[in-house]
Amino acid sequence: MNELDKIPVRQELSVAEGNVKRSNPLANVFDELVRFCQSRSMFMLHYCTGCGAIELPPAMTSRFDMERLGIQPMVTPRQADILLITGYVSVKTLKRIILTYEQMPSPKYVIGICSCTVNGGMYWQSYATAKVLKEYLPVDIYIAGCMPRPEAVISGLRDLMGDIKSGRADNWKRYFQNYDHYLGNQQKLFGEDWQTPTDIIAEAEHYGLMTDQTLGEHTALLQKHQQPLEALEFSLGEKREKIQGENPREKNNE
């Protein structure tokens, strides 16, 4: 039995506080304006994990035209607000999803499309797929179906817009507040030496979201195995000289 098997994963998660109105009425008006602008200008990172991705092109093009709602695709997580998980998620793909999610700026939102993100769907018996997405990332909206039509996708996006406008879309805070829980589930799946480049604990301190469930035995295990990132060496000139030195034609000419 390794060290990870001895550590239980916490099941009770702390809930993020809802929209708290400030005493200054002008500040409340400004907060409502900011939330309205956020809900009407969202960049969607289309990850394409599975077959549900086939429903997004018609949702984005002229017939359904989700861009009229202020939603448009983005090619990089650095400027994205929404992470779409479109279909089944393999264990190998889930690592990239977590890396992508942690690189997105906050506030950020996750939408699980197709039944595979809810309970594994038709792959619920597969050893190579992650069954319940919300055990590894906080999910804001589920759009069930195999696969959901573009109308259902747009309906789910409208629900997310309404949650953002009303201040209820704060599941992104749960990742910081319950980081030990999510990290524990990730370590159970990937191994106790699992780590990502993003410093989630420092971000939790930055946003003021540190709780008693942010740190725990799993984060201590992370710090035990964590290694600092090292810069990659780039020596194209030396490699070219080495290749030229090993060129058989040059040796024959000599």
C-alpha positions as CSV (number, residue, x, y, z in Angstrom):
1,M,0.0,0.0,0.0
2,N,1.5,3.3,-1.1
3,E,1.1,6.6,0.8
4,L,-1.8,7.8,-1.4
5,D,-4.0,4.8,-0.4
6,K,-3.9,5.9,3.2
7,I,-5.3,9.4,2.6
8,P,-9.1,9.6,2.3
9,V,-10.7,12.1,-0.1
10,R,-13.0,14.6,1.5
11,Q,-16.6,14.3,0.3
12,E,-18.1,17.4,1.9
13,L,-17.2,20.5,-0.1
14,S,-17.4,24.0,1.1
15,V,-19.9,26.1,-0.9
16,A,-18.9,29.4,-2.3
17,E,-20.8,32.4,-1.0
18,G,-23.5,33.7,-3.3
19,N,-23.8,37.3,-4.7
20,V,-23.3,39.5,-1.7
21,K,-24.6,43.0,-2.1
22,R,-22.5,45.9,-0.9
23,S,-23.8,48.7,1.3
24,N,-23.1,51.3,-1.3
25,P,-26.0,51.4,-3.8
26,L,-23.7,52.8,-6.6
27,A,-21.3,49.9,-6.1
28,N,-24.2,47.4,-6.5
29,V,-25.2,49.1,-9.8
30,F,-21.6,48.9,-11.0
31,D,-21.5,45.2,-10.0
32,E,-24.7,44.5,-11.9
33,L,-23.3,46.3,-14.9
34,V,-20.1,44.3,-14.8
35,R,-22.0,41.0,-14.5
36,F,-24.2,42.0,-17.4
37,C,-21.2,42.7,-19.6
38,Q,-19.6,39.4,-18.6
39,S,-22.7,37.5,-19.5
40,R,-22.9,39.1,-23.0
41,S,-19.3,38.8,-24.0
42,M,-17.9,35.3,-23.5
43,F,-15.2,33.5,-25.3
44,M,-15.6,29.8,-25.7
45,L,-12.7,27.4,-25.8
46,H,-13.8,24.4,-27.9
47,Y,-11.8,21.5,-26.6
48,C,-13.4,18.7,-28.8
49,T,-13.0,15.7,-26.5
50,G,-15.6,13.5,-28.1
51,C,-18.4,13.1,-30.6
52,G,-20.5,15.9,-29.1
53,A,-18.3,18.4,-30.9
54,I,-20.1,17.7,-34.1
55,E,-23.1,19.7,-32.8
56,L,-21.1,22.9,-32.3
57,P,-20.4,24.0,-35.9
58,P,-24.2,24.2,-36.7
59,A,-24.7,26.0,-33.3
60,M,-22.0,28.6,-34.3
61,T,-23.0,29.1,-37.9
62,S,-25.8,31.1,-39.5
63,R,-28.8,28.9,-38.8
64,F,-28.6,29.0,-34.9
65,D,-25.8,31.7,-34.7
66,M,-24.7,31.7,-31.1
67,E,-22.5,34.7,-31.8
68,R,-25.6,36.9,-31.6
69,L,-25.7,36.0,-27.9
70,G,-22.2,37.4,-27.5
71,I,-20.5,33.9,-27.5
72,Q,-17.7,33.2,-29.9
73,P,-14.9,30.7,-30.1
74,M,-11.4,31.3,-28.8
75,V,-8.2,29.4,-29.7
76,T,-6.3,29.8,-26.5
77,P,-7.2,29.3,-22.8
78,R,-5.4,32.5,-21.9
79,Q,-8.4,34.6,-23.1
80,A,-11.2,32.0,-22.8
81,D,-14.1,32.2,-20.4
82,I,-15.9,28.9,-21.1
83,L,-14.4,25.4,-21.3
84,L,-16.6,23.0,-23.3
85,I,-16.2,19.3,-22.6
86,T,-17.9,17.7,-25.6
87,G,-18.4,14.0,-25.0
88,Y,-16.5,11.2,-23.4
89,V,-13.3,12.0,-21.5
90,S,-10.4,9.5,-21.5
91,V,-8.0,9.4,-18.6
92,K,-5.2,10.7,-20.9
93,T,-7.5,13.5,-22.2
94,L,-8.5,14.5,-18.7
95,K,-5.0,15.5,-17.8
96,R,-5.0,18.0,-20.7
97,I,-8.4,19.3,-19.7
98,I,-7.2,20.0,-16.1
99,L,-4.0,21.7,-17.5
100,T,-6.2,23.8,-19.8
101,Y,-8.7,24.7,-17.1
102,E,-6.0,25.9,-14.7
103,Q,-4.5,28.1,-17.4
104,M,-7.8,29.9,-18.0
105,P,-8.2,33.3,-16.1
106,S,-10.9,33.6,-13.5
107,P,-13.9,33.8,-13.5
108,K,-14.2,30.7,-15.7
109,Y,-17.0,28.3,-16.4
110,V,-17.2,24.6,-17.4
111,I,-20.0,23.1,-19.5
112,G,-20.3,19.3,-19.8
113,I,-22.0,18.3,-23.1
114,C,-23.4,14.8,-23.6
115,S,-24.2,12.1,-21.0
116,C,-20.6,10.9,-20.9
117,T,-19.6,13.9,-18.8
118,V,-22.4,13.1,-16.3
119,N,-22.0,9.4,-15.6
120,G,-19.8,8.0,-18.3
121,G,-22.6,7.4,-20.8
122,M,-22.2,4.5,-23.1
123,Y,-18.5,4.2,-21.8
124,W,-19.5,3.8,-18.2
125,Q,-17.8,0.3,-18.1
126,S,-14.6,1.4,-19.8
127,Y,-11.4,1.4,-17.8
128,A,-9.9,4.2,-19.9
129,T,-12.5,6.9,-19.3
130,A,-13.3,9.3,-16.5
131,K,-17.0,8.8,-15.5
132,V,-18.0,11.8,-13.5
133,L,-16.4,15.1,-14.6
134,K,-17.4,17.1,-11.5
135,E,-15.2,14.9,-9.3
136,Y,-12.1,16.5,-11.0
137,L,-13.4,20.0,-12.0
138,P,-16.3,22.2,-10.9
139,V,-19.0,22.0,-13.6
140,D,-21.4,24.9,-14.1
141,I,-23.9,23.4,-16.6
142,Y,-24.6,19.9,-17.8
143,I,-26.2,19.4,-21.3
144,A,-27.3,15.8,-21.3
145,G,-28.0,13.8,-24.4
146,C,-26.3,11.5,-26.9
147,M,-25.8,13.9,-28.5
148,P,-27.7,17.1,-27.7
149,R,-29.0,19.2,-30.6
150,P,-27.8,22.7,-31.2
151,E,-31.0,24.1,-29.6
152,A,-30.0,22.3,-26.4
153,V,-26.5,23.7,-26.5
154,I,-27.7,27.2,-26.9
155,S,-30.3,26.7,-24.2
156,G,-27.5,25.6,-21.8
157,L,-25.4,28.6,-22.8
158,R,-28.5,30.9,-22.1
159,D,-28.8,29.3,-18.6
160,L,-25.1,30.0,-18.0
161,M,-25.6,33.6,-19.1
162,G,-28.5,34.0,-16.7
163,D,-26.4,32.6,-13.8
164,I,-23.5,35.0,-14.6
165,K,-25.9,37.9,-14.8
166,S,-27.5,37.1,-11.5
167,G,-24.2,36.3,-9.8
168,R,-24.9,32.6,-9.2
169,A,-22.2,31.3,-11.5
170,D,-19.4,31.1,-8.9
171,N,-18.5,27.4,-9.2
172,W,-15.0,28.5,-10.2
173,K,-14.4,29.5,-6.6
174,R,-15.1,25.9,-5.5
175,Y,-11.9,24.8,-7.2
176,F,-9.8,27.0,-4.9
177,Q,-11.9,26.5,-1.8
178,N,-11.9,22.7,-2.1
179,Y,-8.6,22.2,-3.9
180,D,-7.5,19.3,-1.7
181,H,-10.7,17.4,-2.7
182,Y,-10.2,17.9,-6.4
183,L,-6.5,17.2,-6.2
184,G,-7.2,14.0,-4.2
185,N,-9.4,12.7,-7.0
186,Q,-6.9,13.6,-9.6
187,Q,-4.1,11.8,-7.7
188,K,-6.3,8.7,-7.3
189,L,-6.6,8.6,-11.1
190,F,-3.2,9.8,-12.2
191,G,-0.9,8.8,-9.4
192,E,0.6,10.5,-6.3
193,D,3.2,12.3,-8.4
194,W,0.6,14.2,-10.4
195,Q,1.3,17.9,-10.7
196,T,0.6,20.9,-13.0
197,P,2.5,24.0,-13.7
198,T,-0.1,26.3,-12.2
199,D,0.2,27.3,-8.6
200,I,-3.4,26.9,-7.5
201,I,-2.7,27.7,-3.8
202,A,-1.1,31.0,-4.7
203,E,-4.1,31.9,-6.8
204,A,-6.4,31.0,-4.0
205,E,-4.6,33.4,-1.7
206,H,-4.7,36.0,-4.4
207,Y,-8.5,35.8,-4.8
208,G,-9.0,35.5,-1.0
209,L,-10.6,32.0,-1.4
210,M,-8.4,30.1,1.1
211,T,-10.5,27.8,3.3
212,D,-9.7,24.9,5.6
213,Q,-10.3,22.6,2.7
214,T,-7.9,24.3,0.3
215,L,-4.9,22.7,2.0
216,G,-4.8,19.1,3.3
217,E,-3.0,15.8,3.1
218,H,-3.2,15.7,-0.7
219,T,-1.7,19.1,-1.2
220,A,1.1,18.1,1.3
221,L,1.7,15.0,-0.9
222,L,1.8,17.4,-3.9
223,Q,4.5,19.5,-2.3
224,K,6.4,16.4,-1.5
225,H,6.6,15.3,-5.1
226,Q,6.5,18.7,-6.8
227,Q,9.5,19.7,-8.8
228,P,10.3,23.2,-10.1
229,L,9.9,23.8,-13.8
230,E,13.1,24.0,-15.6
231,A,13.7,26.0,-18.8
232,L,14.2,23.9,-21.9
233,E,17.6,24.2,-23.6
234,F,17.4,25.4,-27.2
235,S,20.7,24.9,-29.0
236,L,19.9,24.8,-32.7
237,G,23.3,26.0,-33.8
238,E,25.2,23.3,-31.9
239,K,22.9,20.6,-33.2
240,R,23.3,21.8,-36.7
241,E,27.1,21.7,-36.4
242,K,26.9,18.2,-34.9
243,I,24.8,17.0,-37.8
244,Q,27.1,18.5,-40.3
245,G,30.1,16.9,-38.5
246,E,28.4,13.5,-38.8
247,N,27.5,13.9,-42.5
248,P,29.0,11.0,-44.4
249,R,29.3,13.1,-47.6
250,E,31.6,15.5,-45.8
251,K,33.7,12.7,-44.6
252,N,34.0,11.3,-48.1
253,N,35.0,14.7,-49.5
254,E,37.7,14.9,-46.9
